[in-house]
């Protein structure tokens, strides 16, 4: 029990001390994790597990979409991608189709990897 509390405290501290860029990366990682768990749920025939994790991934993507800063022209492009991903998650949830979730995962991984590259480059510029 103590180990679990220590781990929880560590995770809370990690979130509280993270930069906005690091929080964004954590959210991408979370959406990826939830899609993977949903796929496992589908493969195990655990519909509730699949549903709950698809919803969690969708909530993260919806948060990304809601927080887009419209003053940047690229926000329109991200809005379209996020809308597409939310629709695909909806489709996956209706059909419980792991292949649709794999498609979403592909996009999320690419976006996460791009975000990581942006973080690396912005650190290099800041030096």
C-alpha positions as CSV (number, residue, x, y, z in Angstrom):
1,X,0.0,0.0,0.0
2,X,2.8,2.4,0.8
3,X,4.4,1.8,-2.6
4,X,1.1,2.6,-4.3
5,X,0.9,5.9,-2.3
6,X,4.5,6.8,-3.2
7,X,3.8,6.1,-6.9
8,X,0.7,8.2,-6.8
9,X,2.5,11.1,-5.1
10,X,5.3,10.8,-7.7
11,X,2.8,11.0,-10.5
12,X,0.9,14.0,-9.0
13,X,4.2,15.8,-8.5
14,X,5.2,15.0,-12.1
15,X,2.0,16.6,-13.3
16,X,2.2,19.6,-11.0
17,X,5.8,20.4,-12.1
18,X,5.4,19.7,-15.8
19,X,5.7,22.5,-18.4
20,X,2.7,23.1,-20.7
21,X,4.7,21.3,-23.4
22,X,5.3,18.3,-21.2
23,X,1.7,18.2,-20.2
24,X,0.7,18.1,-23.8
25,X,3.1,15.2,-24.4
26,X,1.6,13.4,-21.4
27,X,-1.9,13.8,-22.8
28,X,-0.8,12.3,-26.2
29,X,0.7,9.4,-24.3
30,X,-2.5,9.0,-22.3
31,X,-4.7,8.9,-25.4
32,X,-2.4,6.3,-26.9
33,X,-2.5,4.2,-23.7
34,X,-6.3,4.4,-23.6
35,X,-6.6,3.3,-27.3
36,X,-4.2,0.4,-26.6
37,X,-6.3,-0.7,-23.6
38,X,-9.5,-0.4,-25.6
39,X,-8.0,-2.7,-28.3
40,X,-7.2,-5.2,-25.5
41,X,-10.8,-4.9,-24.3
42,X,-12.1,-5.6,-27.8
43,X,-9.7,-8.6,-28.1
44,X,-10.8,-9.9,-24.7
45,X,-14.5,-9.4,-25.5
46,X,-14.7,-6.9,-22.6
47,X,-17.0,-4.3,-24.2
48,X,-17.2,-2.1,-21.1
49,X,-13.4,-1.9,-20.9
50,X,-13.2,-1.0,-24.6
51,X,-16.0,1.6,-24.3
52,X,-14.6,3.3,-21.2
53,X,-11.1,3.6,-22.7
54,X,-12.3,4.8,-26.1
55,X,-14.3,7.5,-24.2
56,X,-11.1,8.5,-22.2
57,X,-9.1,8.8,-25.5
58,X,-11.9,10.9,-27.0
59,X,-12.0,13.2,-24.0
60,X,-8.3,13.9,-24.4
61,X,-8.7,14.7,-28.1
62,X,-11.7,16.9,-27.3
63,X,-9.6,18.8,-24.8
64,X,-7.0,19.3,-27.4
65,X,-9.6,20.6,-29.8
66,X,-11.2,22.9,-27.2
67,X,-7.9,24.5,-26.3
68,X,-6.8,25.3,-29.9
69,X,-5.6,28.9,-30.2
70,X,-7.5,30.2,-33.3
71,X,-5.0,33.1,-33.7
72,X,-2.7,30.6,-35.4
73,X,-3.6,29.5,-38.9
74,X,-2.5,25.9,-38.2
75,X,-5.3,25.7,-35.6
76,X,-7.8,25.0,-38.4
77,X,-5.8,22.1,-39.6
78,X,-5.5,20.6,-36.1
79,X,-9.2,21.2,-35.6
80,X,-10.0,19.1,-38.7
81,X,-7.6,16.3,-37.6
82,X,-9.1,16.3,-34.1
83,X,-12.7,16.2,-35.5
84,X,-11.7,13.3,-37.7
85,X,-10.1,11.4,-34.8
86,X,-13.2,11.9,-32.6
87,X,-15.4,10.6,-35.4
88,X,-13.2,7.6,-35.9
89,X,-13.3,6.9,-32.1
90,X,-17.1,7.1,-32.3
91,X,-17.1,4.7,-35.2
92,X,-14.7,2.3,-33.3
93,X,-16.9,2.5,-30.2
94,X,-20.1,1.6,-32.2
95,X,-18.5,-1.3,-34.1
96,X,-15.9,-2.3,-31.5
97,X,-13.5,-2.5,-34.4
98,X,-9.8,-2.7,-33.3
99,X,-8.7,-1.8,-36.8
100,X,-10.3,1.6,-36.5
101,X,-8.5,2.1,-33.2
102,X,-5.2,1.1,-34.9
103,X,-5.8,3.9,-37.4
104,X,-6.4,6.4,-34.7
105,X,-3.3,5.2,-32.9
106,X,-1.3,5.7,-36.1
107,X,-2.3,9.4,-36.1
108,X,-1.8,9.9,-32.4
109,X,1.7,8.4,-32.5
110,X,2.6,10.6,-35.4
111,X,1.3,13.7,-33.6
112,X,3.1,12.7,-30.4
113,X,6.3,12.1,-32.2
114,X,6.0,15.5,-34.0
115,X,5.3,17.1,-30.6
116,X,8.4,15.5,-29.2
117,X,10.5,16.9,-32.1
118,X,9.0,20.4,-31.5
119,X,10.0,20.2,-27.8
120,X,13.6,19.2,-28.7
121,X,13.9,21.9,-31.3
122,X,12.5,24.6,-29.0
123,X,14.9,23.6,-26.2
124,X,17.8,23.9,-28.7
125,X,16.6,27.4,-29.8
126,X,16.3,28.4,-26.1
127,X,19.9,27.6,-25.4
